[in-house]
Amino acid sequence: MSISPFCSRRAMLRNSAVGFGSLALSSLLTEAAGATPGGGDPRGPHHPPRARRVIFLFMKGGPSHVDTFDYKPRLQRDHGRPYPYARPRVTFANTGTLLGSPWRFQQYGASGAWVSSLFPHVARRVDDLCFIHSVHGTNAAHGGALLKLHTGSDNFVRPSLGSWVNYGLGSENQNLPGFITICPTLAHGGVNNWGAAFLPAVYQGTPLGNASVPADQARVRYIRNARLEAGVQRLQLDRLLEMNRAHQARAGGEASLEARINSFELAFRMQREMPEAEDIASETPATRRLYGLDDPVTANFGRQCLLARRFAERGVRFIQVTHSDSNVQWDQHGDLRRGHQKNAREVDQPIAALLHDLKTRGLLDDTLVWWGGEFGRTPTVEGGGNDGRDHNPEGFTMWLAGGGVKGGYHHGATDDYGWHAMEDRVHMHDLHATILHLLGLDHERLTYRYAGRDFRLTDVHGEVVRGILK
């Protein structure tokens, strides 16, 4: 193959990429935090980190905090009565009277945390959990709320949290992406929820399947090259790298081309390590049972959680696990009892197994586990029914575990019925700032210049929630 020295870079990439489609170039534009081939990463933590990695357990649709981890005795007492306080100016739907939780709450652990009967397995891990009961956002719609949760902005395309972490910290394993999202939802923001936006493409998330693909079929696409052996691929990459470097020398440097070079190199290296990381055949029968892989109800999410542990112990910085399906998410405007019962049954045992497994292996101390959805639910019944709740971004619960946060701890509170965050309020920007802080990153210093402005995940907002730190 001959290539004119005067051809455009676009033509050169098109002509020289023959055979590289099987290297997963289209879906692997992520290098773990920007490590350069054969070299170190220029960035790093701003202060000593408490966590080295994050596992985000995302409950798509908005689980009800007042039916899970935010016990409200007055809500139970006043079931059927009018909500006595002012309602938000903007709501997603019309709601009626107060709706007490149909599930029984009980105290667990030395901390005495109240947990509903929806989560009997997680309840036994409460002394490892740090509950934040006063999270609040700014958007009552799924699309805007998901983008706010993942990127810090509900109306602009911005880099995702995982991409910022990837950009800021560098790689622990140069043979795997620094940011992996397992079975992500394609709705309500889709790829923007794990995209790099204006950061170099090398920092975006690598998806394994999507929410409509069973976890046992979720794989990085084109991970094996059936046509070319590794030696031939290496020769092609070396030639391509030589031409790209020559172009950079003439152009005076080009960040997008550097990111593309890194993605090519990562795709090549991943062929060796990713299949082994995705293959759970080496896991013991006891581990499989622990995660619920022997039960068709828990097997799908259990496999995702087990993969998250495998990626964590192999040095992936940010791993997202999404619980979502096309029928019954956590978005119960109606049929609350059936929907939440189904969802909790699918995730409860796997989540508890992940916490136990990480702790047993000595990984929980430096792994931050984060659980939550894009918002909570109202304490009032939706419309004229008696079995549904509306979206509620005004106050809801998330929890963290490991990675430098206090176990068995409760921060903040909603009002007596669970609608508004009232005490020690934590905005989504504050939560993002705190997660970055635990990873050793100052959210005000982690910036990227684009279009003449220094951007950051938290924009011009955000305070670290120091009360939850060990």
ChimeraX attribute file (.defattr): number of C-alpha atoms within 10 A of each C-alpha:
attribute: neighborCount
match mode: 1-to-1
recipient: residues
	/A:1	4
	/A:2	6
	/A:3	11
	/A:4	8
	/A:5	11
	/A:6	7
	/A:7	10
	/A:8	11
	/A:9	14
	/A:10	8
	/A:11	12
	/A:12	17
	/A:13	14
	/A:14	10
	/A:15	12
	/A:16	17
	/A:17	14
	/A:18	10
	/A:19	14
	/A:20	20
	/A:21	12
	/A:22	19
	/A:23	26
	/A:24	22
	/A:25	21
	/A:26	14
	/A:27	18
	/A:28	27
	/A:29	26
	/A:30	31
	/A:31	34
	/A:32	35
	/A:33	31
	/A:34	28
	/A:35	24
	/A:36	21
	/A:37	14
	/A:38	6
	/A:39	7
	/A:40	11
	/A:41	16
	/A:42	11
	/A:43	14
	/A:44	15
	/A:45	18
	/A:46	16
	/A:47	12
	/A:48	11
	/A:49	17
	/A:50	20
	/A:51	24
	/A:52	22
	/A:53	29
	/A:54	27
	/A:55	26
	/A:56	20
	/A:57	22
	/A:58	19
	/A:59	22
	/A:60	24
	/A:61	26
	/A:62	25
	/A:63	28
	/A:64	28
	/A:65	26
	/A:66	27
	/A:67	25
	/A:68	21
	/A:69	24
	/A:70	25
	/A:71	23
	/A:72	21
	/A:73	14
	/A:74	13
	/A:75	21
	/A:76	15
	/A:77	12
	/A:78	15
	/A:79	17
	/A:80	16
	/A:81	14
	/A:82	12
	/A:83	19
	/A:84	9
	/A:85	11
	/A:86	8
	/A:87	12
	/A:88	11
	/A:89	5
	/A:90	8
	/A:91	17
	/A:92	12
	/A:93	12
	/A:94	12
	/A:95	20
	/A:96	18
	/A:97	19
	/A:98	25
	/A:99	26
	/A:100	22
	/A:101	22
	/A:102	13
	/A:103	15
	/A:104	13
	/A:105	21
	/A:106	14
	/A:107	15
	/A:108	18
	/A:109	14
	/A:110	9
	/A:111	15
	/A:112	13
	/A:113	23
	/A:114	19
	/A:115	24
	/A:116	22
	/A:117	18
	/A:118	21
	/A:119	20
	/A:120	17
	/A:121	17
	/A:122	21
	/A:123	22
	/A:124	15
	/A:125	19
	/A:126	25
	/A:127	18
	/A:128	23
	/A:129	26
	/A:130	22
	/A:131	26
	/A:132	24
	/A:133	26
	/A:134	26
	/A:135	29
	/A:136	26
	/A:137	23
	/A:138	16
	/A:139	23
	/A:140	21
	/A:141	18
	/A:142	20
	/A:143	17
	/A:144	21
	/A:145	27
	/A:146	27
	/A:147	26
	/A:148	23
	/A:149	23
	/A:150	25
	/A:151	30
	/A:152	27
	/A:153	22
	/A:154	21
	/A:155	12
	/A:156	13
	/A:157	17
	/A:158	25
	/A:159	27
	/A:160	28
	/A:161	26
	/A:162	29
	/A:163	33
	/A:164	26
	/A:165	25
	/A:166	29
	/A:167	29
	/A:168	27
	/A:169	25
	/A:170	24
	/A:171	25
	/A:172	18
	/A:173	17
	/A:174	23
	/A:175	22
	/A:176	28
	/A:177	33
	/A:178	34
	/A:179	32
	/A:180	29
	/A:181	24
	/A:182	26
	/A:183	26
	/A:184	26
	/A:185	21
	/A:186	13
	/A:187	14
	/A:188	17
	/A:189	19
	/A:190	15
	/A:191	17
	/A:192	21
	/A:193	30
	/A:194	27
	/A:195	27
	/A:196	27
	/A:197	19
	/A:198	16
	/A:199	21
	/A:200	20
	/A:201	24
	/A:202	32
	/A:203	34
	/A:204	34
	/A:205	33
	/A:206	24
	/A:207	21
	/A:208	22
	/A:209	20
	/A:210	21
	/A:211	19
	/A:212	14
	/A:213	15
	/A:214	16
	/A:215	20
	/A:216	15
	/A:217	11
	/A:218	18
	/A:219	19
	/A:220	20
	/A:221	17
	/A:222	18
	/A:223	22
	/A:224	19
	/A:225	17
	/A:226	10
	/A:227	11
	/A:228	14
	/A:229	10
	/A:230	14
	/A:231	9
	/A:232	12
	/A:233	17
	/A:234	15
	/A:235	11
	/A:236	17
	/A:237	19
	/A:238	13
	/A:239	13
	/A:240	18
	/A:241	17
	/A:242	12
	/A:243	18
	/A:244	20
	/A:245	17
	/A:246	14
	/A:247	17
	/A:248	15
	/A:249	11
	/A:250	9
	/A:251	9
	/A:252	8
	/A:253	13
	/A:254	13
	/A:255	12
	/A:256	14
	/A:257	17
	/A:258	19
	/A:259	21
	/A:260	19
	/A:261	20
	/A:262	23
	/A:263	29
	/A:264	23
	/A:265	22
	/A:266	27
	/A:267	28
	/A:268	23
	/A:269	17
	/A:270	22
	/A:271	20
	/A:272	15
	/A:273	15
	/A:274	19
	/A:275	14
	/A:276	13
	/A:277	16
	/A:278	18
	/A:279	13
	/A:280	15
	/A:281	9
	/A:282	7
	/A:283	11
	/A:284	10
	/A:285	11
	/A:286	9
	/A:287	13
	/A:288	19
	/A:289	16
	/A:290	19
	/A:291	28
	/A:292	24
	/A:293	19
	/A:294	13
	/A:295	13
	/A:296	11
	/A:297	15
	/A:298	20
	/A:299	23
	/A:300	21
	/A:301	29
	/A:302	29
	/A:303	20
	/A:304	28
	/A:305	27
	/A:306	25
	/A:307	21
	/A:308	27
	/A:309	21
	/A:310	19
	/A:311	23
	/A:312	20
	/A:313	16
	/A:314	15
	/A:315	19
	/A:316	28
	/A:317	31
	/A:318	29
	/A:319	27
	/A:320	25
	/A:321	22
	/A:322	22
	/A:323	24
	/A:324	21
	/A:325	19
	/A:326	9
	/A:327	8
	/A:328	16
	/A:329	18
	/A:330	25
	/A:331	25
	/A:332	23
	/A:333	19
	/A:334	17
	/A:335	16
	/A:336	21
	/A:337	15
	/A:338	12
	/A:339	19
	/A:340	21
	/A:341	16
	/A:342	16
	/A:343	21
	/A:344	19
	/A:345	17
	/A:346	21
	/A:347	26
	/A:348	21
	/A:349	22
	/A:350	27
	/A:351	24
	/A:352	21
	/A:353	24
	/A:354	23
	/A:355	22
	/A:356	19
	/A:357	18
	/A:358	20
	/A:359	16
	/A:360	10
	/A:361	11
	/A:362	11
	/A:363	21
	/A:364	22
	/A:365	17
	/A:366	21
	/A:367	28
	/A:368	24
	/A:369	25
	/A:370	20
	/A:371	18
	/A:372	21
	/A:373	23
	/A:374	30
	/A:375	33
	/A:376	32
	/A:377	29
	/A:378	28
	/A:379	31
	/A:380	27
	/A:381	25
	/A:382	24
	/A:383	17
	/A:384	11
	/A:385	13
	/A:386	17
	/A:387	19
	/A:388	23
	/A:389	29
	/A:390	25
	/A:391	26
	/A:392	29
	/A:393	26
	/A:394	26
	/A:395	26
	/A:396	33
	/A:397	28
	/A:398	23
	/A:399	20
	/A:400	25
	/A:401	26
	/A:402	25
	/A:403	25
	/A:404	22
	/A:405	26
	/A:406	20
	/A:407	20
	/A:408	19
	/A:409	20
	/A:410	18
	/A:411	20
	/A:412	17
	/A:413	23
	/A:414	24
	/A:415	14
	/A:416	15
	/A:417	24
	/A:418	29
	/A:419	25
	/A:420	25
	/A:421	22
	/A:422	19
	/A:423	13
	/A:424	16
	/A:425	20
	/A:426	26
	/A:427	21
	/A:428	25
	/A:429	26
	/A:430	20
	/A:431	22
	/A:432	23
	/A:433	22
	/A:434	23
	/A:435	26
	/A:436	24
	/A:437	25
	/A:438	26
	/A:439	28
	/A:440	20
	/A:441	23
	/A:442	19
	/A:443	26
	/A:444	16
	/A:445	12
	/A:446	20
	/A:447	18
	/A:448	17
	/A:449	11
	/A:450	10
	/A:451	8
	/A:452	7
	/A:453	9
	/A:454	12
	/A:455	19
	/A:456	20
	/A:457	27
	/A:458	22
	/A:459	14
	/A:460	10
	/A:461	15
	/A:462	19
	/A:463	18
	/A:464	20
	/A:465	20
	/A:466	10
	/A:467	13
	/A:468	18
	/A:469	16
	/A:470	11
